[in-house]
Amino acid sequence: MPAKNNKLSLVYKPKYSEAFRRNRPLHLMIILFIAVFIILSLKPVDRFEWWFENITSLITVILLTVTYNKNRLTGLSYACVLICLILHALGAHFTYLNCPIGNWMKVLFGFRRNNYDRLVGFSFGLLVSFPVMESLYQRLWLRYIHACILSGVIILSVCAMFQLYEMYCSMLLTPKHAFIFLGIQSDIWDAQNDIAAGFIGSVVSMGGCIMFRVKKNHNIHIVRNDNK
């Protein structure tokens, strides 16, 4: 039987989403991203690495732009994507090998390597799994728990495909740029650890969403009632 209380869901129906011209929070997020992008484009550690790393960011922005009308997300989902883009922009500016945040973590926690790439990987799974789940829930009409589980699987697949992308790109780069781009830092399990970081982040995020629904309405299989 359809749910009668849609307020319990972590995902809202697309018909309640505002048009772009009235979506002030999204305007502010776009302005913030452009400002950060411009600032971090100034004197990066390695200009070629900066351009190469930001290919994925530009593709992401283009995809979100062209799919806005057909797959309009909530402000929370766009905020999650924004945080990931900013974290990635920092890695592109300083290089993941030498990002100051990773160096601070290295000193604070006694790591043997700069783990900024692990932080970004975990953040990617933690944050991006939510807009992925929201898209699945809205567009495919999956049950909530199924959308959460499938989101985790998609994040795992994307992380694995990105490692393949890094591998093939490194074959085309010079040894210097391949070393910076891969950022292995003597870790023979670097690719596997990066994939694991993203997947763990998605498990934490989607597990939290499921627990929230269970706590609120004790039924994670409830679907929406768009006729209300």
MARKE-53279 format. One record per residue (C-alpha): residue number from 1; x, z, y. Coordinates in pm, whole numbers, plus 50000, padded with zeros to 5 digits. Each point is the difference from the previous one (the first is absolute). Layout:
<nodes>
<node nr="NUM" u="X" w="Z" v="Y"/>
...
</nodes>
This chain:
<nodes>
<node nr="1" u="50000" w="50000" v="50000"/>
<node nr="2" u="50143" w="49913" v="50345"/>
<node nr="3" u="50149" w="50274" v="50212"/>
<node nr="4" u="49786" w="50137" v="50281"/>
<node nr="5" u="50280" w="50153" v="50202"/>
<node nr="6" u="50256" w="49744" v="50107"/>
<node nr="7" u="50184" w="50251" v="50221"/>
<node nr="8" u="50170" w="50143" v="49693"/>
<node nr="9" u="50196" w="49680" v="49941"/>
<node nr="10" u="50353" w="49947" v="50129"/>
<node nr="11" u="49906" w="49634" v="50054"/>
<node nr="12" u="49739" w="49883" v="50248"/>
<node nr="13" u="49786" w="49693" v="49977"/>
<node nr="14" u="50133" w="49691" v="50180"/>
<node nr="15" u="49676" w="49943" v="50193"/>
<node nr="16" u="50078" w="50313" v="50201"/>
<node nr="17" u="50344" w="49869" v="50099"/>
<node nr="18" u="50033" w="49896" v="50362"/>
<node nr="19" u="50080" w="49649" v="50113"/>
<node nr="20" u="50360" w="49949" v="50103"/>
<node nr="21" u="49927" w="49985" v="50373"/>
<node nr="22" u="49841" w="50348" v="49985"/>
<node nr="23" u="50244" w="50155" v="49755"/>
<node nr="24" u="50206" w="50208" v="50246"/>
<node nr="25" u="50195" w="50199" v="49738"/>
<node nr="26" u="50115" w="49675" v="49840"/>
<node nr="27" u="50103" w="49866" v="50342"/>
<node nr="28" u="50214" w="50310" v="50055"/>
<node nr="29" u="50159" w="49961" v="49656"/>
<node nr="30" u="50086" w="49638" v="50073"/>
<node nr="31" u="50154" w="50093" v="50334"/>
<node nr="32" u="50201" w="50277" v="49835"/>
<node nr="33" u="50128" w="49767" v="49729"/>
<node nr="34" u="50100" w="49732" v="50251"/>
<node nr="35" u="50182" w="50259" v="50213"/>
<node nr="36" u="50187" w="50146" v="49702"/>
<node nr="37" u="50079" w="49652" v="49867"/>
<node nr="38" u="50146" w="49889" v="50334"/>
<node nr="39" u="50204" w="50319" v="50045"/>
<node nr="40" u="50143" w="49980" v="49648"/>
<node nr="41" u="50080" w="49632" v="50046"/>
<node nr="42" u="50256" w="50093" v="50265"/>
<node nr="43" u="50355" w="50014" v="49867"/>
<node nr="44" u="49929" w="50059" v="49629"/>
<node nr="45" u="50293" w="50095" v="49778"/>
<node nr="46" u="49990" w="49657" v="49836"/>
<node nr="47" u="49798" w="49725" v="50168"/>
<node nr="48" u="49968" w="49787" v="49686"/>
<node nr="49" u="49887" w="50300" v="49796"/>
<node nr="50" u="49746" w="50087" v="50269"/>
<node nr="51" u="49841" w="49655" v="49984"/>
<node nr="52" u="50011" w="49989" v="49622"/>
<node nr="53" u="49839" w="50343" v="49957"/>
<node nr="54" u="49726" w="49928" v="50252"/>
<node nr="55" u="49874" w="49695" v="49812"/>
<node nr="56" u="49775" w="50227" v="49794"/>
<node nr="57" u="49873" w="50180" v="50312"/>
<node nr="58" u="49907" w="49673" v="50170"/>
<node nr="59" u="49823" w="49875" v="49686"/>
<node nr="60" u="49805" w="50327" v="49981"/>
<node nr="61" u="49889" w="49976" v="50364"/>
<node nr="62" u="49894" w="49637" v="49956"/>
<node nr="63" u="49798" w="50081" v="49685"/>
<node nr="64" u="49823" w="50291" v="50169"/>
<node nr="65" u="49921" w="49779" v="50298"/>
<node nr="66" u="49853" w="49704" v="49810"/>
<node nr="67" u="49798" w="50225" v="49766"/>
<node nr="68" u="49867" w="50234" v="50269"/>
<node nr="69" u="49648" w="49859" v="50013"/>
<node nr="70" u="49955" w="49961" v="49624"/>
<node nr="71" u="50180" w="50318" v="49894"/>
<node nr="72" u="49970" w="50240" v="50290"/>
<node nr="73" u="50158" w="50335" v="49918"/>
<node nr="74" u="49946" w="50345" v="50145"/>
<node nr="75" u="50222" w="50141" v="50272"/>
<node nr="76" u="50161" w="50233" v="49749"/>
<node nr="77" u="50110" w="49707" v="49785"/>
<node nr="78" u="50147" w="49815" v="50296"/>
<node nr="79" u="50181" w="50319" v="50104"/>
<node nr="80" u="50150" w="50026" v="49650"/>
<node nr="81" u="50128" w="49643" v="50024"/>
<node nr="82" u="50136" w="50066" v="50349"/>
<node nr="83" u="50206" w="50299" v="49883"/>
<node nr="84" u="50149" w="49794" v="49717"/>
<node nr="85" u="50087" w="49716" v="50236"/>
<node nr="86" u="50173" w="50240" v="50240"/>
<node nr="87" u="50199" w="50162" v="49718"/>
<node nr="88" u="50104" w="49656" v="49879"/>
<node nr="89" u="50093" w="49894" v="50355"/>
<node nr="90" u="50232" w="50301" v="50023"/>
<node nr="91" u="50165" w="49897" v="49674"/>
<node nr="92" u="50039" w="49645" v="50129"/>
<node nr="93" u="50157" w="50120" v="50327"/>
<node nr="94" u="50251" w="50247" v="49855"/>
<node nr="95" u="50012" w="49841" v="49649"/>
<node nr="96" u="49871" w="50209" v="49712"/>
<node nr="97" u="50359" w="50091" v="49912"/>
<node nr="98" u="50064" w="50173" v="50330"/>
<node nr="99" u="49662" w="50112" v="50133"/>
<node nr="100" u="50045" w="50334" v="50184"/>
<node nr="101" u="49693" w="50151" v="49835"/>
<node nr="102" u="50158" w="49939" v="49659"/>
<node nr="103" u="50326" w="50153" v="50118"/>
<node nr="104" u="49814" w="50310" v="50121"/>
<node nr="105" u="49830" w="50024" v="49662"/>
<node nr="106" u="50339" w="49962" v="49832"/>
<node nr="107" u="50141" w="50298" v="50190"/>
<node nr="108" u="49683" w="50210" v="49978"/>
<node nr="109" u="49933" w="49955" v="49628"/>
<node nr="110" u="50351" w="49929" v="49877"/>
<node nr="111" u="49926" w="49646" v="49880"/>
<node nr="112" u="50291" w="49785" v="49886"/>
<node nr="113" u="49859" w="49690" v="50165"/>
<node nr="114" u="49787" w="49899" v="50296"/>
<node nr="115" u="49650" w="50025" v="49854"/>
<node nr="116" u="49814" w="49841" v="50289"/>
<node nr="117" u="49902" w="49714" v="49769"/>
<node nr="118" u="49841" w="50253" v="49763"/>
<node nr="119" u="49812" w="50158" v="50292"/>
<node nr="120" u="49863" w="49663" v="50110"/>
<node nr="121" u="49911" w="49911" v="49641"/>
<node nr="122" u="49811" w="50327" v="49953"/>
<node nr="123" u="49829" w="49959" v="50337"/>
<node nr="124" u="49899" w="49646" v="49908"/>
<node nr="125" u="49826" w="50120" v="49684"/>
<node nr="126" u="49850" w="50303" v="50173"/>
<node nr="127" u="49859" w="49813" v="50299"/>
<node nr="128" u="49940" w="49638" v="49901"/>
<node nr="129" u="49813" w="50094" v="49683"/>
<node nr="130" u="49714" w="50118" v="50223"/>
<node nr="131" u="49929" w="49667" v="50177"/>
<node nr="132" u="50043" w="49824" v="49665"/>
<node nr="133" u="49745" w="50234" v="49841"/>
<node nr="134" u="49767" w="49954" v="50295"/>
<node nr="135" u="50016" w="49621" v="49969"/>
<node nr="136" u="49926" w="50017" v="49628"/>
<node nr="137" u="49713" w="50243" v="50057"/>
<node nr="138" u="49843" w="49789" v="50274"/>
<node nr="139" u="50057" w="49648" v="49870"/>
<node nr="140" u="49977" w="50033" v="49621"/>
<node nr="141" u="49742" w="50278" v="49982"/>
<node nr="142" u="50204" w="50200" v="49754"/>
<node nr="143" u="49916" w="50359" v="49928"/>
<node nr="144" u="50205" w="50238" v="50211"/>
<node nr="145" u="50222" w="50126" v="49718"/>
<node nr="146" u="50060" w="49645" v="49876"/>
<node nr="147" u="50104" w="49888" v="50349"/>
<node nr="148" u="50244" w="50293" v="50021"/>
<node nr="149" u="50155" w="49926" v="49662"/>
<node nr="150" u="50027" w="49627" v="50066"/>
<node nr="151" u="50157" w="50071" v="50338"/>
<node nr="152" u="50276" w="50198" v="49829"/>
<node nr="153" u="50058" w="49712" v="49757"/>
<node nr="154" u="50018" w="49750" v="50287"/>
<node nr="155" u="50250" w="50217" v="50189"/>
<node nr="156" u="50214" w="50022" v="49685"/>
<node nr="157" u="49985" w="49622" v="49963"/>
<node nr="158" u="50088" w="49938" v="50365"/>
<node nr="159" u="50299" w="50237" v="49977"/>
<node nr="160" u="50123" w="49820" v="49688"/>
<node nr="161" u="49952" w="49657" v="50160"/>
<node nr="162" u="50190" w="50113" v="50309"/>
<node nr="163" u="50296" w="50094" v="49781"/>
<node nr="164" u="49990" w="49650" v="49851"/>
<node nr="165" u="49984" w="49863" v="50355"/>
<node nr="166" u="50311" w="50202" v="50091"/>
<node nr="167" u="50182" w="49879" v="49690"/>
<node nr="168" u="49937" w="49630" v="50063"/>
<node nr="169" u="50066" w="50030" v="50374"/>
<node nr="170" u="50335" w="50169" v="49933"/>
<node nr="171" u="50104" w="49689" v="49805"/>
<node nr="172" u="49963" w="49794" v="50317"/>
<node nr="173" u="50170" w="50244" v="50237"/>
<node nr="174" u="50367" w="50055" v="50066"/>
<node nr="175" u="50155" w="50297" v="49813"/>
<node nr="176" u="50001" w="50203" v="50322"/>
<node nr="177" u="49633" w="49944" v="50079"/>
<node nr="178" u="49899" w="50034" v="49636"/>
<node nr="179" u="50170" w="50342" v="49991"/>
<node nr="180" u="49813" w="50113" v="50312"/>
<node nr="181" u="49669" w="49853" v="49890"/>
<node nr="182" u="50005" w="50149" v="49648"/>
<node nr="183" u="50128" w="50342" v="50109"/>
<node nr="184" u="50080" w="50104" v="49643"/>
<node nr="185" u="50262" w="50258" v="50108"/>
<node nr="186" u="50152" w="50023" v="49651"/>
<node nr="187" u="49663" w="50084" v="49845"/>
<node nr="188" u="49964" w="49786" v="49687"/>
<node nr="189" u="49631" w="50099" v="49981"/>
<node nr="190" u="49931" w="49917" v="50366"/>
<node nr="191" u="49726" w="49745" v="49928"/>
<node nr="192" u="49826" w="50223" v="49747"/>
<node nr="193" u="50019" w="50302" v="50232"/>
<node nr="194" u="49856" w="49801" v="50289"/>
<node nr="195" u="49710" w="49885" v="49782"/>
<node nr="196" u="49945" w="50356" v="49878"/>
<node nr="197" u="49998" w="50134" v="50357"/>
<node nr="198" u="49725" w="49757" v="50101"/>
<node nr="199" u="49794" w="50068" v="49690"/>
<node nr="200" u="50029" w="50380" v="50039"/>
<node nr="201" u="49884" w="49965" v="50360"/>
<node nr="202" u="49693" w="49804" v="49890"/>
<node nr="203" u="49921" w="50255" v="49727"/>
<node nr="204" u="50013" w="50282" v="50255"/>
<node nr="205" u="49780" w="49808" v="50246"/>
<node nr="206" u="49739" w="49874" v="49755"/>
<node nr="207" u="50001" w="50327" v="49806"/>
<node nr="208" u="49926" w="50178" v="50326"/>
<node nr="209" u="49713" w="49761" v="50077"/>
<node nr="210" u="49846" w="50056" v="49656"/>
<node nr="211" u="50033" w="50377" v="50028"/>
<node nr="212" u="49838" w="49985" v="50344"/>
<node nr="213" u="49700" w="49817" v="49860"/>
<node nr="214" u="49975" w="50236" v="49703"/>
<node nr="215" u="50011" w="50301" v="50229"/>
<node nr="216" u="49740" w="49861" v="50239"/>
<node nr="217" u="49736" w="49851" v="49773"/>
<node nr="218" u="50118" w="50062" v="49642"/>
<node nr="219" u="49952" w="49634" v="49910"/>
<node nr="220" u="50285" w="49752" v="50038"/>
<node nr="221" u="49786" w="49719" v="49855"/>
<node nr="222" u="49749" w="50000" v="50285"/>
<node nr="223" u="49963" w="49662" v="50173"/>
<node nr="224" u="49881" w="49934" v="50351"/>
<node nr="225" u="49649" w="49931" v="50112"/>
<node nr="226" u="50019" w="49720" v="50256"/>
<node nr="227" u="49622" w="49985" v="50026"/>
<node nr="228" u="49982" w="50332" v="50174"/>
</nodes>
